[in-house]
C-alpha cells in the first residue's frame, strides 16, 4: 500500500496506519542495514542544502497526508535525537491536488519564508486532522470535506497562532519568491524519487520509505542509523 494520499482516511486510522508495504526485517536494532531492503541509494545523489560536514535529513511530506500526520510524533522524536552535525529539512510534496497538497505545499513554504514554519509545524497537523481549523476533513468522521481548504484558510490559522497578518500571508504566498520555492520543491521531490509519503532522504543519497520498515518507529531508527553511518564515514563528529 503506497500512501500517496488519504485513500480511505477512516480505514487508515482504524487500522493504525503504518506507511509500510512489507516487513523489512531487522532494521536498526543492532543488525546491519541492507541496501535495497532498509534503504535505497539515490544515484545521482541530490546536493544537500546543509553546510559541509552537516548531514541533511529530509522528510518529503504533506500536511494533507494521513500517514505523515501519524508519523509526525515519531519524526519529532527522531529530530530530537539527531546529532549536532545533522539537520532536519522538510520538503512539501504537491502531487495530490484532490487533498489540497499544492495548497499545503504553498502554505508551508510561505510560513517558512515568514519565519514561522518550524515552530508551527506540529500544530498544522493538529489543525488539519484534529481541530479542523484548516478544514480538509470532518474531524468527527475523518472524511474529506466537499470543498478543500484554501490558502486563506491556512492564513487564518497562522494569523491566529503565529502572530502573522492573514493578508500578509496570502500576499506572500502569491509572490514570485514563493512561486520559485514551489518549483524548487517539486524538482527536489522528483530528484528524491519519492513515491509515497513520508519519505526520508539522508545526506542526499539514502532513501527510506514505506518499503523500509513495518512501522514509523522502524523507519526513523533506520534514518538515525544512516546519519551515524554518514558522519562516521565522512569523519564527522556526532557530538
C-alpha positions in Angstrom: 0.0 0.0 0.0 1.7 3.2 -1.1 0.2 6.0 0.9 0.1 8.9 -1.6 -3.0 10.3 0.0 -5.9 9.7 2.1 -7.4 6.9 0.1 -9.9 5.9 2.9 -9.0 8.0 5.9 -11.4 6.2 8.1 -9.9 2.8 7.2 -6.3 4.1 7.6 -7.0 5.5 11.1 -8.9 2.4 12.2 -6.1 0.2 11.1 -3.5 2.3 12.9 -1.9 3.1 9.6 1.8 2.3 9.1 3.4 3.5 5.9 4.8 0.1 5.0 4.3 -2.4 2.3 6.1 -5.5 3.6 8.0 -6.5 6.8 11.6 -5.4 6.3 13.3 -7.4 9.0 16.0 -6.2 11.3 16.4 -2.5 10.7 18.5 -0.7 13.2 18.3 -2.9 16.2 21.9 -3.7 16.2 21.8 -5.5 12.8 23.5 -4.1 9.7 21.4 -2.1 7.3 20.9 -3.7 3.9 20.8 -1.7 0.8 17.7 -2.4 -1.2 15.9 -3.5 1.9 16.1 -0.9 4.6 17.2 1.9 2.2 17.7 2.7 -1.4 20.8 4.6 -2.8 20.0 7.6 -5.0 22.2 7.8 -8.0 23.0 10.5 -8.7 22.9 11.9 -5.2 21.0 15.1 -4.6 23.0 18.1 -3.4 22.5 18.9 0.3 21.3 22.3 1.5 23.4 22.0 4.6 27.0 23.3 5.2 29.9 20.9 4.6 30.1 18.3 7.4 26.5 18.6 8.4 24.2 15.7 7.3 20.9 16.7 5.8 17.9 14.7 6.9 14.9 15.4 4.6 11.3 14.4 5.1 9.1 14.6 2.0 5.7 15.2 3.4 2.3 16.8 3.1 0.0 18.1 5.8 -2.8 16.5 3.7 -1.2 13.1 4.1 -2.8 10.9 6.8 0.4 8.8 7.1 2.5 11.9 7.6 0.2 13.0 10.3 0.5 9.7 12.1 4.3 9.7 11.6 4.6 13.2 13.0 5.3 12.3 16.7 7.9 9.8 15.6 9.6 12.4 13.3 9.6 14.9 16.2 11.2 12.2 18.5 13.8 11.4 15.8 14.6 15.0 15.2 15.3 15.4 19.0 17.8 12.6 18.7 19.7 14.0 15.7 23.4 14.7 16.5 24.6 18.3 16.4 26.1 17.8 12.9 22.8 16.7 11.3 19.9 18.9 10.3 16.2 18.2 9.6 14.7 19.7 6.5 11.1 19.4 5.4 10.2 19.3 1.7 6.5 19.5 0.9 5.1 17.4 -1.9 2.2 18.5 -4.1 1.2 15.5 -6.2 -2.3 15.1 -4.7 -4.5 18.1 -5.6 -7.7 16.4 -4.6 -6.5 16.6 -1.0 -5.1 20.2 -1.3 -1.5 19.2 -1.3 -0.5 22.0 -3.6 -2.1 24.5 -1.2 -0.4 22.9 1.8 2.9 23.0 0.0 2.5 26.7 -0.7 1.4 27.3 2.9 4.4 25.6 4.4 6.8 27.4 2.1 5.1 30.7 2.9 5.3 30.1 6.6 9.0 29.3 6.2 9.6 32.5 4.4 7.8 34.4 7.1 9.8 32.7 9.8 7.0 30.7 11.4 7.2 27.4 9.6 9.3 25.5 12.0 7.5 26.5 15.2 4.1 25.8 13.7 4.9 22.5 12.0 3.3 20.1 14.5 0.4 22.5 15.1 -0.6 22.5 11.5 -1.1 18.7 11.6 -3.4 19.2 14.6 -5.3 21.9 12.7 -5.8 19.7 9.7 -6.5 16.4 11.5 -7.8 17.1 14.9 -9.3 20.6 15.4 -10.5 21.2 11.8 -9.1 24.8 11.8 -7.8 24.1 8.4 -10.8 22.2 7.1 -9.6 19.3 5.0 -11.6 16.6 6.8 -14.5 16.4 9.1 -12.8 15.5 12.4 -15.9 13.5 13.5 -15.8 11.2 10.5 -12.3 11.6 9.1 -13.8 12.0 5.6 -12.8 14.7 3.1 -15.0 17.8 3.2 -16.8 18.7 -0.1 -14.6 21.8 -0.5 -10.8 21.6 0.0 -9.2 24.2 2.3 -7.7 27.3 0.7 -4.6 29.4 1.3 -7.0 31.9 3.0 -7.9 29.1 5.5 -4.2 28.5 6.2 -3.6 32.2 6.5 -6.3 32.5 9.2 -4.7 29.7 11.1 -1.2 31.2 11.0 -2.7 34.6 11.9 -4.4 33.1 15.0 -1.5 31.1 16.2 1.8 32.5 14.8 1.2 36.3 15.0 1.4 37.0 11.3 -1.2 39.0 9.5 -3.5 36.9 7.3 -3.4 39.4 4.4 0.4 39.4 4.5 0.4 35.6 4.5 -1.8 35.5 1.4 0.2 38.1 -0.4 3.5 36.4 0.4 2.0 33.1 -0.8 1.4 34.6 -4.3 4.8 36.2 -4.5 7.5 35.4 -7.1 9.8 34.1 -4.3 7.2 31.5 -3.3 6.5 30.5 -6.8 10.2 29.9 -7.2 10.3 27.8 -4.0 7.3 25.8 -5.2 9.2 24.9 -8.3 12.3 24.0 -6.4 10.3 21.8 -4.0 8.7 19.9 -6.9 12.1 19.3 -8.5 13.5 18.0 -5.2 10.7 15.6 -4.7 11.3 14.3 -8.2 15.0 14.1 -7.7 14.5 12.1 -4.4 12.3 9.7 -6.4 9.7 9.9 -3.6 6.7 7.7 -4.5 5.0 7.8 -1.1 4.9 10.0 2.0 6.6 10.2 4.3 9.8 9.5 2.5 13.2 10.3 4.2 16.4 11.1 2.5 19.7 11.1 4.4 22.7 13.1 3.0 21.0 13.4 -0.4 21.7 9.7 -1.2 20.0 7.3 1.1 16.2 7.0 0.7 14.0 5.4 3.4 10.3 5.0 2.6 7.3 2.6 3.1 9.4 -0.3 1.8 12.0 0.1 4.5 10.3 -1.0 7.8 7.0 -2.2 9.2 6.2 1.0 11.1 7.2 4.6 11.6 9.4 3.9 14.6 11.4 1.4 12.5 11.7 4.0 9.7 13.1 6.6 12.0 15.6 4.2 13.6 16.9 3.4 10.1 17.3 7.2 9.4 19.2 7.7 12.6 21.5 4.7 11.8 22.2 6.1 8.4 23.0 9.5 9.9 25.5 7.8 12.2 27.0 5.9 9.3 27.4 9.0 7.2 29.0 11.0 10.0 31.4 8.1 10.7 32.2 7.7 7.0 33.0 11.4 6.5 34.9 11.7 9.7 32.2 13.8 11.2 31.8 14.1 14.9 28.3 13.3 16.2 28.7 15.4 19.3 
